[in-house]
């Protein structure tokens, strides 16, 4: 702020605005900001070249924090492909200048869920493995709890055991330490 005087009265006047910056300069500054560590925007921009033509359309970076990158896959098969290529992907990230220490791979459905009450939602629910009225009930071979037979067909154990396996780093049959 600057002060001006008119007679015996002093009053504050705002400083003149900084000179306008050109659009090219603004875009360059934004791009530099993207390139800094812990900035997911730079990673999104570079992702197709890092992940490759086959993986990039089916998976994407979700979070980057503390050197840990979380990558989501749109389908279990693509999650498996990510796990198989984890070390190659980590090397490509580091080679592109990203300081990623670890990769966390998870399933992520980028498209929204079907609208509540829609035909699409009804069709998914009609074939859902937790439906006891369709598949019946049985006992989980792992924990002996009652469980829908559809869950046992899908995972070989109940959803409680599946959740426990996932919490312990085992999902899709692959231990987390082997990723």
N, CA and C atoms as an extended XYZ file, in Angstrom:
537
Properties=species:S:1:pos:R:3:atomname:S:1:resname:S:1:resid:I:1 pbc="F F F"
N         0.837       -1.173        0.000 N   UNK     1
C         0.000        0.000        0.000 CA  UNK     1
C         0.892        1.249        0.000 C   UNK     1
N         0.429        2.255       -0.673 N   UNK     2
C         1.116        3.536       -0.715 CA  UNK     2
C         0.213        4.575       -0.068 C   UNK     2
N         0.827        5.623        0.461 N   UNK     3
C        -0.005        6.689        1.036 CA  UNK     3
C         0.106        7.927        0.150 C   UNK     3
N        -0.981        8.633        0.093 N   UNK     4
C        -1.044        9.894       -0.639 CA  UNK     4
C        -1.578       10.958        0.297 C   UNK     4
N        -1.246       12.150       -0.011 N   UNK     5
C        -1.660       13.256        0.837 CA  UNK     5
C        -2.449       14.241       -0.018 C   UNK     5
N        -3.574       14.634        0.525 N   UNK     6
C        -4.389       15.665       -0.119 CA  UNK     6
C        -4.665       16.711        0.953 C   UNK     6
N        -3.939       17.781        0.897 N   UNK     7
C        -4.056       18.808        1.934 CA  UNK     7
C        -3.488       18.284        3.228 C   UNK     7
N        -4.292       18.313        4.283 N   UNK     8
C        -3.850       17.818        5.590 CA  UNK     8
C        -4.188       16.342        5.793 C   UNK     8
N        -4.847       15.707        4.846 N   UNK     9
C        -5.311       14.332        5.015 CA  UNK     9
C        -4.403       13.380        4.231 C   UNK     9
N        -3.984       12.315        4.934 N   UNK    10
C        -3.227       11.237        4.274 CA  UNK    10
C        -4.155       10.038        4.129 C   UNK    10
N        -4.081        9.396        3.009 N   UNK    11
C        -4.903        8.197        2.820 CA  UNK    11
C        -4.088        7.164        2.050 C   UNK    11
N        -4.498        5.903        2.258 N   UNK    12
C        -3.789        4.789        1.627 CA  UNK    12
C        -4.397        4.499        0.263 C   UNK    12
N        -3.492        4.224       -0.650 N   UNK    13
C        -3.893        3.891       -2.011 CA  UNK    13
C        -3.222        2.564       -2.351 C   UNK    13
N        -3.959        1.637       -2.969 N   UNK    14
C        -3.329        0.365       -3.308 CA  UNK    14
C        -2.164        0.554       -4.270 C   UNK    14
N        -1.208       -0.344       -4.141 N   UNK    15
C        -0.059       -0.314       -5.046 CA  UNK    15
C        -0.545       -0.609       -6.457 C   UNK    15
N         0.182       -0.118       -7.433 N   UNK    16
C        -0.224       -0.432       -8.800 CA  UNK    16
C        -0.074       -1.936       -9.039 C   UNK    16
N        -0.937       -2.526       -9.853 N   UNK    17
C        -0.858       -3.964      -10.088 CA  UNK    17
C         0.441       -4.337      -10.795 C   UNK    17
N         0.860       -5.565      -10.557 N   UNK    18
C         2.067       -6.071      -11.227 CA  UNK    18
C         1.791       -6.130      -12.726 C   UNK    18
N         2.823       -5.980      -13.512 N   UNK    19
C         2.587       -6.040      -14.957 CA  UNK    19
C         2.023       -7.416      -15.355 C   UNK    19
N         1.189       -7.426      -16.348 N   UNK    20
C         0.568       -8.658      -16.820 CA  UNK    20
C         1.636       -9.614      -17.346 C   UNK    20
N         1.420      -10.885      -17.059 N   UNK    21
C         2.329      -11.923      -17.534 CA  UNK    21
C         1.698      -12.565      -18.764 C   UNK    21
N         2.515      -12.853      -19.727 N   UNK    22
C         2.006      -13.465      -20.945 CA  UNK    22
C         1.495      -14.873      -20.712 C   UNK    22
N         0.601      -15.325      -21.564 N   UNK    23
C         0.026      -16.651      -21.439 CA  UNK    23
C         1.094      -17.741      -21.514 C   UNK    23
N         2.064      -17.566      -22.394 N   UNK    24
C         3.129      -18.565      -22.534 CA  UNK    24
C         3.912      -18.692      -21.232 C   UNK    24
N         4.206      -17.565      -20.591 N   UNK    25
C         4.931      -17.578      -19.318 CA  UNK    25
C         4.108      -18.276      -18.241 C   UNK    25
N         2.811      -17.980      -18.199 N   UNK    26
C         1.929      -18.622      -17.209 CA  UNK    26
C         1.895      -20.132      -17.408 C   UNK    26
N         1.775      -20.560      -18.653 N   UNK    27
C         1.731      -21.993      -18.934 CA  UNK    27
C         3.054      -22.675      -18.596 C   UNK    27
N         4.161      -22.011      -18.877 N   UNK    28
C         5.474      -22.566      -18.523 CA  UNK    28
C         5.619      -22.704      -17.010 C   UNK    28
N         5.145      -21.691      -16.263 N   UNK    29
C         5.212      -21.764      -14.805 CA  UNK    29
C         4.350      -22.909      -14.267 C   UNK    29
N         3.173      -23.082      -14.864 N   UNK    30
C         2.292      -24.174      -14.463 CA  UNK    30
C         2.947      -25.524      -14.744 C   UNK    30
N         3.557      -25.652      -15.905 N   UNK    31
C         4.234      -26.898      -16.261 CA  UNK    31
C         5.397      -27.181      -15.319 C   UNK    31
N         6.147      -26.170      -14.940 N   UNK    32
C         7.236      -26.354      -13.970 CA  UNK    32
C         6.690      -26.810      -12.623 C   UNK    32
N         5.577      -26.226      -12.227 N   UNK    33
C         4.953      -26.626      -10.970 CA  UNK    33
C         4.531      -28.102      -11.042 C   UNK    33
N         4.020      -28.537      -12.186 N   UNK    34
C         3.619      -29.928      -12.362 CA  UNK    34
C         4.794      -30.876      -12.241 C   UNK    34
N         5.955      -30.443      -12.656 N   UNK    35
C         7.128      -31.324      -12.662 CA  UNK    35
C         7.729      -31.538      -11.281 C   UNK    35
N         7.329      -30.727      -10.318 N   UNK    36
C         7.881      -30.882       -8.969 CA  UNK    36
C         7.413      -32.194       -8.361 C   UNK    36
N         8.200      -32.690       -7.386 N   UNK    37
C         7.834      -33.918       -6.672 CA  UNK    37
C         6.457      -33.775       -6.037 C   UNK    37
N         5.811      -34.904       -5.858 N   UNK    38
C         4.516      -34.990       -5.198 CA  UNK    38
C         3.410      -34.276       -5.970 C   UNK    38
N         3.573      -34.065       -7.262 N   UNK    39
C         2.528      -33.440       -8.037 CA  UNK    39
C         1.960      -34.453       -9.013 C   UNK    39
N         0.739      -34.832       -8.780 N   UNK    40
C         0.089      -35.866       -9.571 CA  UNK    40
C        -0.204      -35.407      -10.996 C   UNK    40
N        -0.372      -34.113      -11.201 N   UNK    41
C        -0.685      -33.615      -12.541 CA  UNK    41
C         0.425      -33.960      -13.539 C   UNK    41
N         1.664      -33.834      -13.129 N   UNK    42
C         2.782      -34.173      -14.018 CA  UNK    42
C         2.768      -35.657      -14.342 C   UNK    42
N         2.416      -36.454      -13.365 N   UNK    43
C         2.367      -37.891      -13.568 CA  UNK    43
C         1.244      -38.263      -14.528 C   UNK    43
N         0.094      -37.620      -14.385 N   UNK    44
C        -1.009      -37.878      -15.321 CA  UNK    44
C        -0.591      -37.534      -16.744 C   UNK    44
N         0.128      -36.442      -16.884 N   UNK    45
C         0.554      -35.999      -18.208 CA  UNK    45
C         1.543      -37.002      -18.823 C   UNK    45
N         2.431      -37.545      -18.012 N   UNK    46
C         3.463      -38.453      -18.514 CA  UNK    46
C         3.022      -39.916      -18.505 C   UNK    46
N         1.891      -40.230      -17.908 N   UNK    47
C         1.465      -41.605      -17.688 CA  UNK    47
C         1.437      -42.473      -18.944 C   UNK    47
N         0.875      -42.032      -20.056 N   UNK    48
C         0.850      -42.917      -21.240 CA  UNK    48
C         2.242      -43.380      -21.675 C   UNK    48
N         3.240      -42.513      -21.575 N   UNK    49
C         4.593      -42.906      -21.945 CA  UNK    49
C         5.256      -43.797      -20.914 C   UNK    49
N         4.876      -43.642      -19.665 N   UNK    50
C         5.470      -44.432      -18.583 CA  UNK    50
C         4.859      -45.835      -18.535 C   UNK    50
N         3.537      -45.913      -18.561 N   UNK    51
C         2.857      -47.201      -18.426 CA  UNK    51
C         2.849      -47.995      -19.725 C   UNK    51
N         2.916      -47.310      -20.846 N   UNK    52
C         2.901      -48.000      -22.129 CA  UNK    52
C         1.505      -48.051      -22.732 C   UNK    52
N         1.460      -48.339      -24.009 N   UNK    53
C         0.208      -48.307      -24.768 CA  UNK    53
C        -0.809      -49.337      -24.290 C   UNK    53
N        -0.345      -50.478      -23.772 N   UNK    54
C        -1.295      -51.501      -23.335 CA  UNK    54
C        -1.874      -51.209      -21.958 C   UNK    54
N        -1.043      -50.815      -20.997 N   UNK    55
C        -1.518      -50.606      -19.627 CA  UNK    55
C        -2.201      -49.252      -19.414 C   UNK    55
N        -1.683      -48.205      -19.999 N   UNK    56
C        -2.145      -46.845      -19.710 CA  UNK    56
C        -3.654      -46.648      -19.847 C   UNK    56
N        -4.316      -47.180      -20.863 N   UNK    57
C        -5.762      -46.940      -20.956 CA  UNK    57
C        -6.578      -47.644      -19.870 C   UNK    57
N        -5.990      -48.620      -19.187 N   UNK    58
C        -6.743      -49.431      -18.237 CA  UNK    58
C        -6.359      -49.197      -16.784 C   UNK    58
N        -5.407      -48.312      -16.550 N   UNK    59
C        -5.009      -48.002      -15.176 CA  UNK    59
C        -4.557      -46.549      -15.120 C   UNK    59
N        -4.596      -45.985      -13.908 N   UNK    60
C        -4.185      -44.592      -13.791 CA  UNK    60
C        -3.688      -44.294      -12.381 C   UNK    60
N        -2.810      -43.294      -12.279 N   UNK    61
C        -2.340      -42.881      -10.950 CA  UNK    61
C        -3.490      -42.241      -10.177 C   UNK    61
N        -3.634      -42.629       -8.914 N   UNK    62
C        -4.709      -42.078       -8.085 CA  UNK    62
C        -4.197      -41.112       -7.031 C   UNK    62
N        -3.090      -41.461       -6.372 N   UNK    63
C        -2.522      -40.620       -5.312 CA  UNK    63
C        -1.011      -40.755       -5.323 C   UNK    63
N        -0.348      -39.662       -5.004 N   UNK    64
C         1.105      -39.662       -4.849 CA  UNK    64
C         1.407      -38.894       -3.579 C   UNK    64
N         1.907      -39.608       -2.588 N   UNK    65
C         2.163      -38.965       -1.300 CA  UNK    65
C         3.325      -39.664       -0.615 C   UNK    65
N         4.298      -38.897       -0.196 N   UNK    66
C         5.439      -39.455        0.522 CA  UNK    66
C         6.225      -40.472       -0.289 C   UNK    66
N         6.267      -40.312       -1.601 N   UNK    67
C         6.992      -41.239       -2.444 CA  UNK    67
C         6.239      -42.516       -2.757 C   UNK    67
N         5.023      -42.635       -2.268 N   UNK    68
C         4.197      -43.825       -2.513 CA  UNK    68
C         3.110      -43.461       -3.527 C   UNK    68
N         3.122      -44.177       -4.637 N   UNK    69
C         2.146      -43.944       -5.698 CA  UNK    69
C         1.102      -45.046       -5.664 C   UNK    69
N        -0.161      -44.641       -5.610 N   UNK    70
C        -1.271      -45.587       -5.680 CA  UNK    70
C        -1.791      -45.564       -7.109 C   UNK    70
N        -1.802      -46.738       -7.733 N   UNK    71
C        -2.273      -46.880       -9.107 CA  UNK    71
C        -3.497      -47.778       -9.098 C   UNK    71
N        -4.552      -47.332       -9.767 N   UNK    72
C        -5.792      -48.098       -9.844 CA  UNK    72
C        -5.964      -48.735      -11.207 C   UNK    72
N        -6.440      -49.970      -11.205 N   UNK    73
C        -6.715      -50.697      -12.446 CA  UNK    73
C        -8.226      -50.858      -12.590 C   UNK    73
N        -8.705      -50.776      -13.817 N   UNK    74
C       -10.141      -50.802      -14.058 CA  UNK    74
C       -10.754      -52.195      -13.981 C   UNK    74
N        -9.940      -53.241      -14.004 N   UNK    75
C       -10.464      -54.613      -14.017 CA  UNK    75
C        -9.428      -55.527      -13.352 C   UNK    75
N        -9.875      -56.624      -12.740 N   UNK    76
C        -8.913      -57.527      -12.094 CA  UNK    76
C        -7.807      -58.028      -13.014 C   UNK    76
N        -8.109      -58.237      -14.281 N   UNK    77
C        -7.060      -58.690      -15.203 CA  UNK    77
C        -5.988      -57.622      -15.381 C   UNK    77
N        -6.388      -56.360      -15.418 N   UNK    78
C        -5.407      -55.280      -15.551 CA  UNK    78
C        -4.642      -55.086      -14.253 C   UNK    78
N        -5.300      -55.355      -13.130 N   UNK    79
C        -4.598      -55.318      -11.842 CA  UNK    79
C        -3.507      -56.388      -11.826 C   UNK    79
N        -3.819      -57.570      -12.345 N   UNK    80
C        -2.829      -58.642      -12.444 CA  UNK    80
C        -1.670      -58.214      -13.346 C   UNK    80
N        -1.991      -57.572      -14.470 N   UNK    81
C        -0.944      -57.100      -15.384 CA  UNK    81
C        -0.071      -56.058      -14.707 C   UNK    81
N        -0.668      -55.180      -13.898 N   UNK    82
C         0.115      -54.192      -13.144 CA  UNK    82
C         1.055      -54.883      -12.173 C   UNK    82
N         0.549      -55.882      -11.469 N   UNK    83
C         1.396      -56.613      -10.511 CA  UNK    83
C         2.559      -57.292      -11.225 C   UNK    83
N         2.281      -57.860      -12.368 N   UNK    84
C         3.327      -58.531      -13.142 CA  UNK    84
C         4.387      -57.535      -13.607 C   UNK    84
N         3.969      -56.303      -13.902 N   UNK    85
C         4.880      -55.281      -14.426 CA  UNK    85
C         5.300      -54.247      -13.379 C   UNK    85
N         5.094      -54.537      -12.120 N   UNK    86
C         5.359      -53.555      -11.063 CA  UNK    86
C         6.797      -53.028      -11.094 C   UNK    86
N         7.773      -53.901      -11.202 N   UNK    87
C         9.168      -53.464      -11.163 CA  UNK    87
C         9.540      -52.666      -12.412 C   UNK    87
N         9.017      -53.087      -13.563 N   UNK    88
C         9.262      -52.338      -14.800 CA  UNK    88
C         8.637      -50.947      -14.707 C   UNK    88
N         7.416      -50.879      -14.164 N   UNK    89
C         6.715      -49.608      -14.017 CA  UNK    89
C         7.445      -48.691      -13.039 C   UNK    89
N         7.929      -49.250      -11.951 N   UNK    90
C         8.681      -48.467      -10.972 CA  UNK    90
C         9.960      -47.911      -11.603 C   UNK    90
N        10.652      -48.724      -12.399 N   UNK    91
C        11.847      -48.256      -13.097 CA  UNK    91
C        11.531      -47.164      -14.105 C   UNK    91
N        10.426      -47.299      -14.827 N   UNK    92
C        10.032      -46.285      -15.805 CA  UNK    92
C         9.678      -44.972      -15.114 C   UNK    92
N         9.032      -45.047      -13.957 N   UNK    93
C         8.694      -43.832      -13.198 CA  UNK    93
C         9.958      -43.109      -12.748 C   UNK    93
N        10.889      -43.867      -12.205 N   UNK    94
C        12.150      -43.264      -11.749 CA  UNK    94
C        12.945      -42.720      -12.925 C   UNK    94
N        12.933      -43.439      -14.046 N   UNK    95
C        13.626      -42.982      -15.245 CA  UNK    95
C        13.041      -41.705      -15.811 C   UNK    95
N        11.751      -41.483      -15.578 N   UNK    96
C        11.090      -40.265      -16.048 CA  UNK    96
C        11.263      -39.108      -15.071 C   UNK    96
N        11.988      -39.350      -13.967 N   UNK    97
C        12.277      -38.274      -13.031 CA  UNK    97
C        11.340      -38.181      -11.839 C   UNK    97
N        10.475      -39.159      -11.639 N   UNK    98
C         9.566      -39.136      -10.492 CA  UNK    98
C        10.211      -39.904       -9.349 C   UNK    98
N        10.215      -39.309       -8.169 N   UNK    99
C        10.859      -39.944       -7.017 CA  UNK    99
C         9.852      -40.837       -6.293 C   UNK    99
N         9.474      -41.917       -6.947 N   UNK   100
C         8.525      -42.878       -6.388 CA  UNK   100
C         9.318      -43.989       -5.723 C   UNK   100
N         9.032      -44.222       -4.437 N   UNK   101
C         9.730      -45.253       -3.674 CA  UNK   101
C         8.980      -46.580       -3.713 C   UNK   101
N         7.643      -46.499       -3.782 N   UNK   102
C         6.846      -47.709       -3.719 CA  UNK   102
C         5.573      -47.531       -4.538 C   UNK   102
N         5.072      -48.627       -5.054 N   UNK   103
C         3.806      -48.636       -5.787 CA  UNK   103
C         2.790      -49.449       -5.004 C   UNK   103
N         1.605      -48.916       -4.859 N   UNK   104
C         0.487      -49.640       -4.283 CA  UNK   104
C        -0.511      -49.817       -5.419 C   UNK   104
N        -0.861      -51.052       -5.688 N   UNK   105
C        -1.737      -51.357       -6.812 CA  UNK   105
C        -3.089      -51.809       -6.279 C   UNK   105
N        -4.150      -51.254       -6.845 N   UNK   106
C        -5.481      -51.610       -6.381 CA  UNK   106
C        -6.472      -51.539       -7.534 C   UNK   106
N        -7.601      -52.180       -7.331 N   UNK   107
C        -8.641      -52.093       -8.335 CA  UNK   107
C        -9.372      -50.774       -8.137 C   UNK   107
N        -9.701      -50.113       -9.230 N   UNK   108
C       -10.374      -48.813       -9.184 CA  UNK   108
C       -11.307      -48.727      -10.368 C   UNK   108
N       -12.566      -48.497      -10.103 N   UNK   109
C       -13.535      -48.370      -11.187 CA  UNK   109
C       -13.769      -46.890      -11.453 C   UNK   109
N       -13.208      -46.358      -12.544 N   UNK   110
C       -13.321      -44.926      -12.808 CA  UNK   110
C       -14.709      -44.487      -13.245 C   UNK   110
N       -15.515      -45.404      -13.771 N   UNK   111
C       -16.838      -44.987      -14.217 CA  UNK   111
C       -17.805      -45.000      -13.038 C   UNK   111
N       -18.808      -44.156      -13.085 N   UNK   112
C       -19.759      -44.104      -11.965 CA  UNK   112
C       -20.610      -45.373      -11.892 C   UNK   112
N       -21.124      -45.621      -10.716 N   UNK   113
C       -22.016      -46.759      -10.530 CA  UNK   113
C       -23.314      -46.517      -11.289 C   UNK   113
N       -24.021      -47.583      -11.657 N   UNK   114
C       -25.296      -47.368      -12.350 CA  UNK   114
C       -26.275      -46.635      -11.438 C   UNK   114
N       -27.174      -45.879      -12.011 N   UNK   115
C       -28.148      -45.131      -11.195 CA  UNK   115
C       -28.998      -46.067      -10.335 C   UNK   115
N       -29.343      -45.599       -9.162 N   UNK   116
C       -30.141      -46.375       -8.227 CA  UNK   116
C       -31.486      -46.718       -8.876 C   UNK   116
N       -31.826      -47.994       -8.825 N   UNK   117
C       -33.099      -48.437       -9.372 CA  UNK   117
C       -33.104      -48.676      -10.871 C   UNK   117
N       -31.956      -48.511      -11.528 N   UNK   118
C       -31.904      -48.688      -12.985 CA  UNK   118
C       -31.900      -50.171      -13.356 C   UNK   118
N       -32.179      -50.454      -14.631 N   UNK   119
C       -32.131      -51.834      -15.132 CA  UNK   119
C       -30.722      -52.406      -15.015 C   UNK   119
N       -29.730      -51.556      -15.245 N   UNK   120
C       -28.341      -52.005      -15.158 CA  UNK   120
C       -28.003      -52.450      -13.738 C   UNK   120
N       -28.446      -51.675      -12.750 N   UNK   121
C       -28.210      -52.044      -11.354 CA  UNK   121
C       -28.926      -53.354      -11.023 C   UNK   121
N       -30.137      -53.520      -11.507 N   UNK   122
C       -30.898      -54.741      -11.247 CA  UNK   122
C       -30.206      -55.951      -11.872 C   UNK   122
N       -29.634      -55.782      -13.057 N   UNK   123
C       -28.950      -56.876      -13.734 CA  UNK   123
C       -27.684      -57.293      -12.967 C   UNK   123
N       -26.917      -56.314      -12.467 N   UNK   124
C       -25.727      -56.621      -11.674 CA  UNK   124
C       -26.127      -57.363      -10.401 C   UNK   124
N       -27.166      -56.874       -9.743 N   UNK   125
C       -27.597      -57.485       -8.494 CA  UNK   125
C       -28.129      -58.905       -8.726 C   UNK   125
N       -28.760      -59.148       -9.862 N   UNK   126
C       -29.313      -60.469      -10.156 CA  UNK   126
C       -28.232      -61.541      -10.194 C   UNK   126
N       -26.995      -61.162      -10.536 N   UNK   127
C       -25.900      -62.128      -10.642 CA  UNK   127
C       -24.840      -61.956       -9.555 C   UNK   127
N       -25.141      -61.138       -8.555 N   UNK   128
C       -24.146      -60.874       -7.510 CA  UNK   128
C       -23.898      -62.121       -6.677 C   UNK   128
N       -22.615      -62.437       -6.356 N   UNK   129
C       -22.293      -63.690       -5.635 CA  UNK   129
C       -22.816      -63.740       -4.199 C   UNK   129
N       -23.245      -62.621       -3.628 N   UNK   130
C       -23.728      -62.662       -2.249 CA  UNK   130
C       -25.224      -62.975       -2.164 C   UNK   130
N       -25.873      -63.189       -3.303 N   UNK   131
C       -27.310      -63.490       -3.317 CA  UNK   131
C       -27.560      -64.904       -2.799 C   UNK   131
N       -28.147      -65.009       -1.612 N   UNK   132
C       -28.446      -66.335       -1.059 CA  UNK   132
C       -29.703      -66.914       -1.677 C   UNK   132
N       -30.604      -66.052       -2.157 N   UNK   133
C       -31.834      -66.557       -2.756 CA  UNK   133
C       -31.585      -67.176       -4.135 C   UNK   133
N       -30.436      -66.864       -4.742 N   UNK   134
C       -30.080      -67.425       -6.051 CA  UNK   134
C       -29.126      -68.604       -5.874 C   UNK   134
N       -28.087      -68.419       -5.070 N   UNK   135
C       -27.024      -69.424       -4.955 CA  UNK   135
C       -27.145      -70.316       -3.719 C   UNK   135
N       -27.946      -69.904       -2.745 N   UNK   136
C       -28.098      -70.688       -1.524 CA  UNK   136
C       -26.999      -70.380       -0.516 C   UNK   136
N       -27.102      -71.017        0.637 N   UNK   137
C       -26.126      -70.830        1.713 CA  UNK   137
C       -25.342      -72.113        1.921 C   UNK   137
N       -24.123      -71.938        2.390 N   UNK   138
C       -23.272      -73.062        2.753 CA  UNK   138
C       -22.300      -72.563        3.818 C   UNK   138
N       -21.347      -73.359        4.193 N   UNK   139
C       -20.344      -72.954        5.188 CA  UNK   139
C       -19.012      -72.709        4.499 C   UNK   139
N       -18.317      -71.682        4.951 N   UNK   140
C       -16.994      -71.365        4.410 CA  UNK   140
C       -16.014      -72.461        4.826 C   UNK   140
N       -15.251      -73.005        3.879 N   UNK   141
C       -14.292      -74.053        4.242 CA  UNK   141
C       -13.144      -73.534        5.111 C   UNK   141
N       -12.896      -72.214        5.087 N   UNK   142
C       -11.787      -71.656        5.873 CA  UNK   142
C       -12.169      -71.379        7.312 C   UNK   142
N       -13.353      -70.755        7.526 N   UNK   143
C       -13.719      -70.322        8.883 CA  UNK   143
C       -14.980      -70.988        9.416 C   UNK   143
N       -15.655      -71.772        8.578 N   UNK   144
C       -16.884      -72.477        8.931 CA  UNK   144
C       -18.073      -71.557        9.206 C   UNK   144
N       -17.977      -70.276        8.868 N   UNK   145
C       -19.118      -69.372        9.014 CA  UNK   145
C       -20.118      -69.638        7.895 C   UNK   145
N       -21.404      -69.374        8.141 N   UNK   146
C       -22.366      -69.470        7.043 CA  UNK   146
C       -22.037      -68.404        5.994 C   UNK   146
N       -22.135      -68.788        4.722 N   UNK   147
C       -21.779      -67.860        3.644 CA  UNK   147
C       -22.578      -68.190        2.391 C   UNK   147
N       -22.851      -67.184        1.562 N   UNK   148
C       -23.505      -67.457        0.280 CA  UNK   148
C       -22.619      -68.344       -0.592 C   UNK   148
N       -23.218      -69.330       -1.229 N   UNK   149
C       -22.463      -70.257       -2.072 CA  UNK   149
C       -21.794      -69.532       -3.237 C   UNK   149
N       -22.383      -68.423       -3.704 N   UNK   150
C       -21.783      -67.660       -4.799 CA  UNK   150
C       -20.424      -67.088       -4.426 C   UNK   150
N       -20.264      -66.670       -3.171 N   UNK   151
C       -18.968      -66.154       -2.716 CA  UNK   151
C       -17.925      -67.273       -2.729 C   UNK   151
N       -18.330      -68.464       -2.314 N   UNK   152
C       -17.389      -69.590       -2.307 CA  UNK   152
C       -16.997      -69.976       -3.731 C   UNK   152
N       -17.948      -69.881       -4.672 N   UNK   153
C       -17.615      -70.148       -6.073 CA  UNK   153
C       -16.630      -69.105       -6.602 C   UNK   153
N       -16.798      -67.870       -6.174 N   UNK   154
C       -15.956      -66.778       -6.693 CA  UNK   154
C       -14.564      -66.784       -6.086 C   UNK   154
N       -14.463      -66.912       -4.743 N   UNK   155
C       -13.176      -66.764       -4.063 CA  UNK   155
C       -12.645      -68.043       -3.440 C   UNK   155
N       -13.520      -69.037       -3.264 N   UNK   156
C       -13.101      -70.255       -2.586 CA  UNK   156
C       -13.246      -70.147       -1.077 C   UNK   156
N       -13.729      -68.996       -0.601 N   UNK   157
C       -13.982      -68.761        0.818 CA  UNK   157
C       -14.970      -67.598        0.919 C   UNK   157
N       -15.423      -67.287        2.128 N   UNK   158
C       -16.440      -66.246        2.301 CA  UNK   158
C       -15.845      -64.847        2.157 C   UNK   158
N       -16.735      -63.847        2.086 N   UNK   159
C       -16.277      -62.462        1.934 CA  UNK   159
C       -15.503      -61.986        3.162 C   UNK   159
N       -15.797      -62.525        4.343 N   UNK   160
C       -15.047      -62.143        5.541 CA  UNK   160
C       -13.589      -62.621        5.432 C   UNK   160
N       -13.419      -63.870        4.974 N   UNK   161
C       -12.063      -64.389        4.785 CA  UNK   161
C       -11.359      -63.648        3.652 C   UNK   161
N       -12.099      -63.307        2.591 N   UNK   162
C       -11.505      -62.545        1.484 CA  UNK   162
C       -11.020      -61.188        1.976 C   UNK   162
N       -11.834      -60.517        2.780 N   UNK   163
C       -11.442      -59.212        3.323 CA  UNK   163
C       -10.188      -59.342        4.197 C   UNK   163
N       -10.148      -60.379        5.012 N   UNK   164
C        -8.982      -60.611        5.871 CA  UNK   164
C        -7.733      -60.863        5.020 C   UNK   164
N        -7.889      -61.640        3.948 N   UNK   165
C        -6.754      -61.902        3.053 CA  UNK   165
C        -6.272      -60.611        2.403 C   UNK   165
N        -7.211      -59.753        1.990 N   UNK   166
C        -6.835      -58.491        1.358 CA  UNK   166
C        -6.135      -57.577        2.368 C   UNK   166
N        -6.633      -57.555        3.614 N   UNK   167
C        -5.988      -56.746        4.655 CA  UNK   167
C        -4.572      -57.236        4.951 C   UNK   167
N        -4.324      -58.526        4.728 N   UNK   168
C        -3.000      -59.094        4.954 CA  UNK   168
C        -2.132      -59.037        3.706 C   UNK   168
N        -2.597      -58.341        2.664 N   UNK   169
C        -1.788      -58.158        1.467 CA  UNK   169
C        -1.954      -59.231        0.422 C   UNK   169
N        -2.972      -60.066        0.544 N   UNK   170
C        -3.187      -61.100       -0.456 CA  UNK   170
C        -4.521      -60.813       -1.139 C   UNK   170
N        -4.449      -60.545       -2.415 N   UNK   171
C        -5.665      -60.347       -3.191 CA  UNK   171
C        -5.425      -60.971       -4.554 C   UNK   171
N        -6.445      -61.473       -5.130 N   UNK   172
C        -6.360      -62.098       -6.443 CA  UNK   172
C        -5.356      -63.252       -6.436 C   UNK   172
N        -5.104      -63.842       -5.253 N   UNK   173
C        -4.231      -64.981       -5.160 CA  UNK   173
C        -2.750      -64.666       -5.153 C   UNK   173
N        -2.373      -63.387       -5.109 N   UNK   174
C        -0.968      -63.014       -5.161 CA  UNK   174
C        -0.563      -62.331       -3.867 C   UNK   174
N         0.382      -62.877       -3.099 N   UNK   175
C         0.836      -62.208       -1.890 CA  UNK   175
C         1.477      -60.863       -2.215 C   UNK   175
N         1.276      -59.886       -1.347 N   UNK   176
C         1.799      -58.539       -1.564 CA  UNK   176
C         3.312      -58.537       -1.686 C   UNK   176
N         4.005      -59.428       -0.967 N   UNK   177
C         5.478      -59.439       -1.020 CA  UNK   177
C         6.003      -59.932       -2.358 C   UNK   177
N         5.175      -60.631       -3.141 N   UNK   178
C         5.612      -61.139       -4.455 CA  UNK   178
C         5.290      -60.173       -5.584 C   UNK   178
N         4.702      -59.041       -5.280 N   UNK   179
C         4.297      -58.115       -6.340 CA  UNK   179
C         5.473      -57.525       -7.039 C   UNK   179
